[in-house]
Amino acid sequence: MLKTTTRLAAQMFAGAVVMPNLSAPIDTFEAMERYRTQIQALSRDFEPIVALFLNEKTEGEIKKHADRAFVVKLYPSGVTTNAFGGVVSLDEYGALFGLMEERGDMLLVHGETNGEALVREEEFAPIYERLAKTYPKLKIVMEHISTEVLANLLDKRKNLYATITLHHLLFTLDDLLGGRLNPHLFCKPIVKTAADRAALRRLAFSAHEKVMFGSDSAPHYRGDKECASAAAGIFSAPVLLPELTRLFVEHSSVERLQCFVSQNAQRVYNLSLPQKKVTIEDVPQTVEIECGGIVPMLAGELLAYRVAED
């Protein structure tokens, strides 16, 4: 699975933030470096920025390796795949957040409660506001936002940023369960209403300076999706740039695609990645039915564009 996902990511991007919610979470510096080395060994020119899973080990790890900046990912316990070792009470991490603020580390957040599915993200909005107000110099990234409420929250606090996925720009609840249930569109946070999608599109198509593309591409084998208890996650990696290109072209915003996909993130993260040229061709392609045992988003459908081969 790692070989498949790394190949696809490296084909389209110079680097990416890599999430740590594996079955054995990436919650130590040594685990981060092992994972980073594994990924680099599978790609020619791709820079993985591995996030550290926030738990009781995090403060010690940051102090032990004080000479480097960290990207830390906060998962409220149980809200998504492999998050049961996540945060139960934010109050326990006040000293850590203060330390991260002083150091210039970044805090990425899967912002959902364990409430009703449609309002979990909306219920998290006051927590974002409290974090941003209490730690005004800490960069906080609201990951894969899916609601108009969080889209509107973005400009209320200077230190709040956001990522938006391709699937939240494309789909609504009707696509997930309006006809026959499509388990390959089941993710967390779940896709929402047309009004929520419209709010996200306004941010993306304007290349809002605090908004970055985040694929949140989550691979699960076919048997883990097409079953009575389907895993949450959409495997979008094979179609990301072709479908983003189509979407931005159709909404007369293609000149802003580079900012949304790359430039905003490099500025927010203060990155200097190797230059990489990716060519998108106006050539149709059919999405594979399966990639290494994983069913991709839009499997079997005809795309208007493709990534040119090297």
Secondary structure as UniProt FT lines:
FT   HELIX           2..12
FT   STRAND          15..18
FT   HELIX           29..41
FT   STRAND          47..50
FT   STRAND          52..53
FT   TURN            56..57
FT   HELIX           58..64
FT   TURN            65..67
FT   STRAND          71..74
FT   TURN            77..78
FT   TURN            81..82
FT   TURN            84..85
FT   HELIX           90..93
FT   HELIX           94..103
FT   STRAND          106..109
FT   HELIX           117..119
FT   HELIX           120..134
FT   TURN            136..137
FT   STRAND          139..142
FT   TURN            143..144
FT   HELIX           148..153
FT   HELIX           154..156
FT   TURN            158..159
FT   STRAND          160..164
FT   HELIX           166..170
FT   HELIX           173..177
FT   HELIX           183..185
FT   HELIX           194..205
FT   TURN            206..207
FT   TURN            209..210
FT   STRAND          211..213
FT   HELIX           222..225
FT   TURN            228..229
FT   HELIX           237..239
FT   HELIX           240..250
FT   TURN            251..252
FT   HELIX           254..256
FT   HELIX           257..258
FT   HELIX           259..263
FT   HELIX           264..269
FT   STRAND          280..281
FT   STRAND          285..286
FT   TURN            292..293
FT   TURN            297..300
FT   STRAND          302..303
FT   STRAND          306..307
//
